Amino acid sequence: FGMWFDTRTDEATTVAYMACIGIHNYHRYPDYQPYIAIMIVLGVVGSLVGLYAIYYYLIKVARSGNSQDYPVTGGETQKKLAQFLHRDFIGLATMIMAIFNVTEIAAVGMALGGVISGTTLLREHLQLRRDLRSGAVVPKPA
């Protein structure tokens, strides 16, 4: 139970943090509110789609509560990029941006990250569902 609580709490705080930075900028830049609202929604939805894909894999295939057990595909460059864009690094980078009062960069970066990861993981998820149906991927025994 503890690993699931920790993992889900980490993910929930990351999505909430992205939404809150977006809301902060929504109030900070009234002239751009329609665009910022769209950015917040797309970023949160993208992040939630990505989380769904990751947790589907963890529950159905890997039988693990550790989100780091999700395999990174695409070669060495993508694996290095995934490590660089780890949640801890993003948290540190956005904190530094907040200190220097450039939260708009953090908001745009996090929203773009949510959209990109969501669309990438959705493609992988759909392929995983096809592979599970065909037997090309076999889940670990329970």
N, CA, C and O of each residue as an XYZ file, in Angstrom:
568
protein
N       0.822     -1.199      0.000
C       0.000      0.000      0.000
C       0.864      1.259      0.000
O       0.533      2.239     -0.667
N       1.961      1.234      0.740
C       2.811      2.410      0.881
C       3.392      2.903     -0.426
O       3.457      4.109     -0.666
N       3.827      1.949     -1.299
C       4.426      2.382     -2.562
C       3.387      3.050     -3.452
O       3.703      4.013     -4.151
N       2.154      2.553     -3.437
C       1.108      3.171     -4.242
C       0.755      4.549     -3.707
O       0.536      5.480     -4.482
N       0.698      4.685     -2.397
C       0.386      5.977     -1.797
C       1.454      7.000     -2.164
O       1.133      8.122     -2.553
N       2.708      6.620     -2.043
C       3.810      7.520     -2.361
C       3.788      7.920     -3.833
O       3.910      9.099     -4.165
N       3.635      6.943     -4.705
C       3.659      7.202     -6.142
C       2.487      8.086     -6.560
O       2.675      9.061     -7.288
N       1.301      7.757     -6.112
C       0.117      8.541     -6.494
C       0.173      9.952     -5.923
O      -0.247     10.908     -6.575
N       0.691     10.079     -4.709
C       0.823     11.406     -4.108
C       1.812     12.258     -4.897
O       1.562     13.439     -5.139
N       2.940     11.657     -5.299
C       3.920     12.390     -6.119
C       3.285     12.885     -7.415
O       3.461     14.040     -7.800
N       2.559     12.013     -8.073
C       1.949     12.390     -9.355
C       0.868     13.452     -9.152
O       0.778     14.402     -9.930
N       0.055     13.297     -8.121
C      -1.020     14.270     -7.863
C      -0.445     15.651     -7.568
O      -0.973     16.658     -8.042
N       0.630     15.705     -6.791
C       1.213     17.009     -6.472
C       1.861     17.640     -7.701
O       1.842     18.862     -7.846
N       2.425     16.838     -8.575
C       3.025     17.379     -9.798
C       1.960     17.996    -10.700
O       2.148     19.094    -11.224
N       0.841     17.294    -10.881
C      -0.245     17.828    -11.720
C      -0.850     19.069    -11.064
O      -1.129     20.057    -11.743
N      -1.053     19.021     -9.748
C      -1.605     20.185     -9.044
C      -0.649     21.376     -9.131
O      -1.087     22.514     -9.297
N       0.641     21.116     -9.019
C       1.654     22.174     -9.113
C       1.590     22.838    -10.483
O       1.650     24.063    -10.582
N       1.467     22.036    -11.539
C       1.368     22.584    -12.891
C       0.113     23.446    -13.010
O       0.169     24.547    -13.557
N      -1.009     22.959    -12.506
C      -2.248     23.727    -12.573
C      -2.127     25.028    -11.784
O      -2.591     26.075    -12.237
N      -1.515     24.968    -10.623
C      -1.382     26.167     -9.781
C      -0.469     27.216    -10.404
O      -0.755     28.411    -10.323
N       0.621     26.786    -11.021
C       1.483     27.758    -11.712
C       0.717     28.384    -12.876
O       0.847     29.578    -13.145
N      -0.077     27.572    -13.559
C      -0.914     28.110    -14.634
C      -1.932     29.105    -14.112
O      -2.124     30.165    -14.708
N      -2.588     28.780    -13.009
C      -3.584     29.682    -12.418
C      -2.921     30.979    -11.950
O      -3.480     32.063    -12.114
N      -1.745     30.861    -11.377
C      -0.998     32.060    -10.974
C      -0.786     32.985    -12.169
O      -1.002     34.193    -12.076
N      -0.365     32.410    -13.283
C      -0.123     33.225    -14.481
C      -1.427     33.719    -15.101
O      -1.455     34.780    -15.726
N      -2.484     32.970    -14.933
C      -3.813     33.397    -15.389
C      -4.189     34.717    -14.706
O      -4.699     35.633    -15.352
N      -3.938     34.804    -13.416
C      -4.241     36.031    -12.676
C      -3.196     37.127    -12.925
O      -3.506     38.317    -12.854
N      -1.989     36.724    -13.208
C      -0.905     37.684    -13.397
C      -0.992     38.402    -14.743
O      -0.590     39.559    -14.860
N      -1.511     37.720    -15.746
C      -1.584     38.268    -17.099
C      -3.032     38.274    -17.600
O      -3.406     37.413    -18.397
N      -3.850     39.225    -17.149
C      -5.272     39.229    -17.521
C      -5.526     39.329    -19.026
O      -6.533     38.814    -19.513
N      -4.639     39.975    -19.760
C      -4.842     40.099    -21.208
C      -4.728     38.766    -21.945
O      -5.231     38.621    -23.059
N      -4.069     37.804    -21.324
C      -3.827     36.509    -21.971
C      -4.639     35.382    -21.341
O      -4.363     34.210    -21.598
N      -5.628     35.714    -20.525
C      -6.380     34.691    -19.798
C      -6.993     33.603    -20.690
O      -6.923     32.430    -20.323
N      -7.587     33.935    -21.841
C      -8.155     32.852    -22.659
C      -7.101     31.833    -23.100
O      -7.365     30.631    -23.127
N      -5.911     32.320    -23.443
C      -4.852     31.426    -23.894
C      -4.279     30.615    -22.729
O      -3.970     29.431    -22.870
N      -4.147     31.263    -21.601
C      -3.602     30.579    -20.425
C      -4.578     29.507    -19.941
O      -4.156     28.434    -19.511
N      -5.876     29.791    -20.010
C      -6.873     28.790    -19.607
C      -6.767     27.540    -20.481
O      -6.820     26.418    -19.979
N      -6.617     27.743    -21.787
C      -6.457     26.609    -22.710
C      -5.171     25.856    -22.385
O      -5.151     24.625    -22.387
N      -4.099     26.594    -22.108
C      -2.817     25.975    -21.768
C      -2.950     25.105    -20.509
O      -2.431     23.989    -20.465
N      -3.634     25.613    -19.504
C      -3.804     24.854    -18.260
C      -4.572     23.563    -18.536
O      -4.157     22.484    -18.110
N      -5.680     23.678    -19.242
C      -6.516     22.504    -19.515
C      -5.742     21.467    -20.331
O      -5.752     20.283    -19.997
N      -5.075     21.906    -21.392
C      -4.318     20.962    -22.221
C      -3.185     20.303    -21.434
O      -2.957     19.101    -21.567
N      -2.479     21.079    -20.621
C      -1.390     20.525    -19.826
C      -1.873     19.503    -18.815
O      -1.271     18.440    -18.667
N      -2.955     19.818    -18.117
C      -3.492     18.891    -17.112
C      -4.048     17.635    -17.783
O      -3.790     16.523    -17.324
N      -4.805     17.805    -18.856
C      -5.369     16.645    -19.556
C      -4.245     15.772    -20.112
O      -4.285     14.549    -19.979
N      -3.251     16.392    -20.729
C      -2.116     15.619    -21.247
C      -1.407     14.848    -20.156
O      -1.057     13.682    -20.340
N      -1.193     15.491    -19.022
C      -0.539     14.814    -17.894
C      -1.372     13.653    -17.386
O      -0.837     12.584    -17.096
N      -2.679     13.853    -17.275
C      -3.549     12.782    -16.781
C      -3.615     11.604    -17.751
O      -3.666     10.449    -17.328
N      -3.613     11.896    -19.044
C      -3.585     10.812    -20.044
C      -2.277     10.030    -19.908
O      -2.278      8.799    -19.935
N      -1.167     10.751    -19.763
C       0.123     10.077    -19.573
C       0.147      9.229    -18.316
O       0.663      8.111    -18.329
N      -0.404      9.748    -17.233
C      -0.449      8.983    -15.977
C      -1.320      7.743    -16.126
O      -0.978      6.675    -15.618
N      -2.437      7.882    -16.818
C      -3.283      6.715    -17.063
C      -2.493      5.633    -17.795
O      -2.541      4.463    -17.415
N      -1.773      6.019    -18.836
C      -1.003      5.042    -19.620
C       0.063      4.373    -18.761
O       0.256      3.160    -18.841
N       0.748      5.152    -17.950
C       1.798      4.592    -17.092
C       1.206      3.626    -16.067
O       1.712      2.517    -15.895
N       0.145      4.038    -15.392
C      -0.421      3.186    -14.343
C      -1.145      1.978    -14.906
O      -1.201      0.939    -14.249
N      -1.694      2.085    -16.092
C      -2.273      0.910    -16.741
C      -1.178     -0.140    -16.939
O      -1.362     -1.317    -16.629
N      -0.033      0.312    -17.463
C       1.095     -0.598    -17.660
C       1.554     -1.193    -16.327
O       1.763     -2.401    -16.222
N       1.708     -0.354    -15.326
C       2.212     -0.835    -14.032
C       1.264     -1.852    -13.406
O       1.714     -2.847    -12.839
N      -0.025     -1.617    -13.502
C      -0.999     -2.514    -12.879
C      -1.198     -3.781    -13.700
O      -1.193     -4.881    -13.147
N      -1.372     -3.642    -15.004
C      -1.715     -4.784    -15.856
C      -0.526     -5.611    -16.314
O      -0.654     -6.822    -16.492
N       0.632     -4.984    -16.510
C       1.762     -5.702    -17.104
C       2.891     -5.905    -16.101
O       3.278     -7.040    -15.826
N       3.414     -4.832    -15.560
C       4.589     -4.930    -14.686
C       4.243     -5.398    -13.283
O       5.094     -5.940    -12.579
N       2.991     -5.189    -12.871
C       2.543     -5.533    -11.510
C       3.453     -4.873    -10.473
O       3.958     -5.516     -9.553
N       3.639     -3.576    -10.658
C       4.546     -2.814     -9.808
C       3.896     -1.494     -9.419
O       3.088     -0.943    -10.167
N       4.253     -0.998     -8.251
C       3.779      0.301     -7.809
C       4.802      1.397     -8.031
O       4.604      2.528     -7.588
N       5.891      1.078     -8.710
C       6.970      2.033     -8.915
C       6.888      2.586    -10.332
O       7.093      1.850    -11.297
N       6.591      3.873    -10.467
C       6.431      4.450    -11.805
C       7.724      4.412    -12.617
O       7.687      4.567    -13.837
N       8.858      4.210    -11.962
C      10.121      4.101    -12.699
C      10.258      2.749    -13.398
O      11.201      2.538    -14.160
N       9.326      1.838    -13.143
C       9.322      0.556    -13.845
C       8.689      0.653    -15.227
O       8.663     -0.332    -15.965
N       8.184      1.816    -15.582
C       7.640      2.002    -16.925
C       8.819      2.088    -17.886
O       9.710      2.915    -17.694
N       8.838      1.241    -18.924
C      10.003      1.238    -19.833
C      10.026      2.460    -20.744
O       8.998      2.862    -21.288
N      11.198      3.038    -20.901
C      11.386      4.155    -21.826
C      11.812      3.569    -23.159
O      12.803      2.844    -23.239
N      11.061      3.884    -24.203
C      11.385      3.372    -25.531
C      12.031      4.482    -26.349
O      11.960      5.652    -25.972
N      12.654      4.130    -27.450
C      13.173      5.133    -28.361
C      14.676      5.289    -28.369
O      15.175      6.233    -28.982
N      15.420      4.418    -27.726
C      16.867      4.490    -27.804
C      17.507      5.244    -26.657
O      16.831      5.734    -25.753
N      18.835      5.325    -26.716
C      19.625      5.926    -25.637
C      19.347      7.410    -25.445
O      19.291      7.887    -24.312
N      19.174      8.137    -26.531
C      18.927      9.574    -26.413
C      17.645      9.828    -25.641
O      17.608     10.689    -24.763
N      16.596      9.087    -25.961
C      15.321      9.283    -25.272
C      15.419      8.847    -23.809
O      14.788      9.449    -22.940
N      16.201      7.810    -23.533
C      16.375      7.374    -22.143
C      17.101      8.448    -21.325
O      16.732      8.717    -20.182
N      18.120      9.051    -21.908
C      18.838     10.129    -21.216
C      17.923     11.339    -21.022
O      17.937     11.969    -19.965
N      17.138     11.657    -22.034
C      16.208     12.765    -21.927
C      15.166     12.509    -20.836
O      14.797     13.420    -20.095
N      14.696     11.265    -20.744
C      13.719     10.912    -19.707
C      14.312     11.101    -18.315
O      13.618     11.564    -17.410
N      15.561     10.756    -18.133
C      16.211     10.960    -16.834
C      16.369     12.445    -16.527
O      16.184     12.878    -15.390
N      16.711     13.214    -17.551
C      16.900     14.653    -17.394
C      15.575     15.338    -17.042
O      15.554     16.305    -16.280
N      14.484     14.835    -17.595
C      13.179     15.445    -17.375
C      12.410     14.766    -16.242
O      11.179     14.785    -16.219
N      13.121     14.185    -15.334
C      12.499     13.524    -14.183
C      11.778     14.558    -13.323
O      12.158     15.728    -13.292
N      10.756     14.119    -12.640
C       9.927     14.993    -11.807
C      10.753     15.840    -10.837
O      10.440     17.011    -10.626
N      11.794     15.271    -10.249
C      12.616     16.009     -9.289
C      13.336     17.180     -9.958
O      13.417     18.268     -9.388
N      13.853     16.959    -11.152
C      14.527     18.024    -11.885
C      13.543     19.126    -12.256
O      13.850     20.311    -12.128
N      12.366     18.731    -12.714
C      11.350     19.716    -13.092
C      10.948     20.548    -11.882
O      10.795     21.765    -11.988
N      10.777     19.903    -10.738
C      10.448     20.635     -9.514
C      11.515     21.648     -9.145
O      11.206     22.785     -8.789
N      12.771     21.234     -9.231
C      13.879     22.138     -8.921
C      13.937     23.296     -9.920
O      14.089     24.452     -9.527
N      13.816     22.985    -11.198
C      13.888     24.025    -12.231
C      12.754     25.039    -12.078
O      12.983     26.242    -12.199
N      11.542     24.568    -11.814
C      10.423     25.503    -11.681
C      10.527     26.321    -10.394
O      10.066     27.462    -10.347
N      11.127     25.750     -9.354
C      11.347     26.518     -8.131
C      12.325     27.668     -8.403
O      12.116     28.795     -7.952
N      13.385     27.367     -9.139
C      14.364     28.406     -9.479
C      13.701     29.489    -10.341
O      13.965     30.678    -10.160
N      12.844     29.073    -11.274
C      12.127     30.058    -12.092
C      11.217     30.923    -11.229
O      11.092     32.124    -11.470
N      10.592     30.331    -10.241
C       9.729     31.112     -9.342
C      10.546     32.110     -8.539
O      10.106     33.240     -8.330
N      11.727     31.711     -8.085
C      12.603     32.626     -7.339
C      12.950     33.834     -8.191
O      13.001     34.959     -7.695
N      13.191     33.597     -9.482
C      13.552     34.685    -10.385
C      12.329     35.309    -11.073
O      12.467     36.090    -12.014
N      11.141     34.954    -10.591
C       9.884     35.552    -11.050
C       9.636     35.370    -12.547
O       9.173     36.292    -13.219
N       9.941     34.192    -13.062
C       9.639     33.862    -14.458
C       8.746     32.617    -14.506
O       9.030     31.649    -15.211
N       7.669     32.679    -13.738
C       6.767     31.519    -13.667
C       6.050     31.257    -14.987
O       5.544     30.158    -15.209
N       6.003     32.255    -15.861
C       5.358     32.019    -17.154
C       6.141     30.988    -17.966
O       5.553     30.201    -18.707
N       7.457     30.992    -17.827
C       8.283     29.988    -18.516
C       8.004     28.607    -17.925
O       7.874     27.625    -18.655
N       7.916     28.545    -16.614
C       7.612     27.272    -15.952
C       6.244     26.756    -16.377
O       6.090     25.566    -16.651
N       5.246     27.642    -16.436
C       3.888     27.228    -16.801
C       3.837     26.686    -18.223
O       3.243     25.638    -18.474
N       4.460     27.399    -19.147
C       4.462     26.952    -20.546
C       5.241     25.641    -20.677
O       4.800     24.721    -21.366
N       6.385     25.559    -20.023
C       7.187     24.337    -20.093
C       6.466     23.129    -19.527
O       6.494     22.053    -20.125
N       5.822     23.294    -18.381
C       5.107     22.171    -17.775
C       3.887     21.771    -18.608
O       3.594     20.585    -18.754
N       3.178     22.762    -19.154
C       2.018     22.443    -19.988
C       2.452     21.723    -21.267
O       1.833     20.738    -21.670
N       3.515     22.219    -21.899
C       4.034     21.531    -23.091
C       4.483     20.114    -22.757
O       4.230     19.173    -23.509
N       5.145     19.981    -21.630
C       5.574     18.647    -21.199
C       4.392     17.720    -20.993
O       4.455     16.546    -21.359
N       3.309     18.233    -20.409
C       2.116     17.418    -20.210
C       1.503     16.972    -21.526
O       1.116     15.814    -21.680
N       1.418     17.898    -22.474
C       0.833     17.570    -23.772
C       1.715     16.578    -24.536
O       1.217     15.598    -25.090
N       3.008     16.836    -24.563
C       3.920     15.952    -25.303
C       3.968     14.569    -24.674
O       3.882     13.564    -25.380
N       4.104     14.506    -23.351
C       4.159     13.185    -22.716
C       2.826     12.468    -22.846
O       2.796     11.254    -23.049
N       1.724     13.198    -22.731
C       0.413     12.567    -22.877
C       0.211     11.957    -24.252
O      -0.260     10.825    -24.365
N       0.564     12.699    -25.306
C       0.375     12.159    -26.657
C       1.338     11.011    -26.937
O       0.963     10.026    -27.573
N       2.576     11.133    -26.464
C       3.552     10.053    -26.662
C       3.108      8.786    -25.939
O       3.118      7.697    -26.512
N       2.720      8.940    -24.685
C       2.315      7.779    -23.894
C       0.996      7.192    -24.370
O       0.778      5.988    -24.239
N       0.115      8.014    -24.918
C      -1.139      7.489    -25.456
C      -0.864      6.569    -26.640
O      -1.466      5.501    -26.754
N       0.049      6.984    -27.525
C       0.433      6.116    -28.653
C       0.985      4.784    -28.152
O       0.608      3.718    -28.640
N       1.888      4.861    -27.165
C       2.470      3.638    -26.602
C       1.393      2.785    -25.930
O       1.421      1.558    -26.021
N       0.456      3.433    -25.263
C      -0.607      2.706    -24.571
C      -1.494      1.954    -25.564
O      -1.838      0.793    -25.345
N      -1.856      2.621    -26.646
C      -2.691      1.954    -27.646
C      -1.965      0.753    -28.246
O      -2.581     -0.283    -28.498
N      -0.659      0.888    -28.477
C       0.131     -0.234    -28.977
C       0.183     -1.353    -27.938
O       0.058     -2.527    -28.286
N       0.367     -0.999    -26.675
C       0.384     -2.000    -25.602
C      -0.933     -2.761    -25.551
O      -0.931     -3.982    -25.396
N      -2.049     -2.068    -25.676
C      -3.355     -2.743    -25.651
C      -3.474     -3.726    -26.812
O      -3.995     -4.829    -26.644
N      -2.989     -3.325    -27.994
C      -3.003     -4.243    -29.143
C      -2.101     -5.448    -28.876
O      -2.469     -6.584    -29.175
N      -0.913     -5.192    -28.310
C       0.029     -6.277    -28.021
C      -0.511     -7.228    -26.944
O      -0.301     -8.438    -27.034
N      -1.182     -6.712    -25.959
C      -1.782     -7.572    -24.937
C      -2.871     -8.450    -25.540
O      -2.970     -9.635    -25.220
N      -3.687     -7.864    -26.416
C      -4.747     -8.624    -27.063
C      -4.198     -9.741    -27.948
O      -4.759    -10.836    -27.999
N      -3.101     -9.456    -28.641
C      -2.539    -10.450    -29.564
C      -1.634    -11.459    -28.870
O      -1.287    -12.486    -29.453
N      -1.250    -11.173    -27.626
C      -0.346    -12.069    -26.905
C       1.127    -11.719    -27.082
O       1.994    -12.418    -26.558
N       1.420    -10.642    -27.815
C       2.821    -10.235    -28.021
C       3.453     -9.760    -26.723
O       4.670     -9.849    -26.558
N       2.641     -9.257    -25.801
C       3.109     -8.852    -24.470
C       2.357     -9.707    -23.463
O       1.131     -9.814    -23.501
N       3.120    -10.313    -22.561
C       2.524    -11.156    -21.527
C       2.782    -10.506    -20.184
O       3.933    -10.243    -19.838
N       1.715    -10.237    -19.406
C       1.908     -9.629    -18.088
C       2.685    -10.546    -17.157
O       2.647    -11.768    -17.293
N       3.400     -9.930    -16.199
C       4.070    -10.711    -15.161
C       3.007    -11.433    -14.342
O       1.901    -10.921    -14.164
N       3.340    -12.620    -13.846
C       2.342    -13.319    -13.018
C       2.028    -12.524    -11.752
O       2.890    -11.846    -11.194
N       0.786    -12.623    -11.319
C       0.343    -11.882    -10.120
C       0.970    -12.439     -8.861
O       0.709    -11.938     -7.768
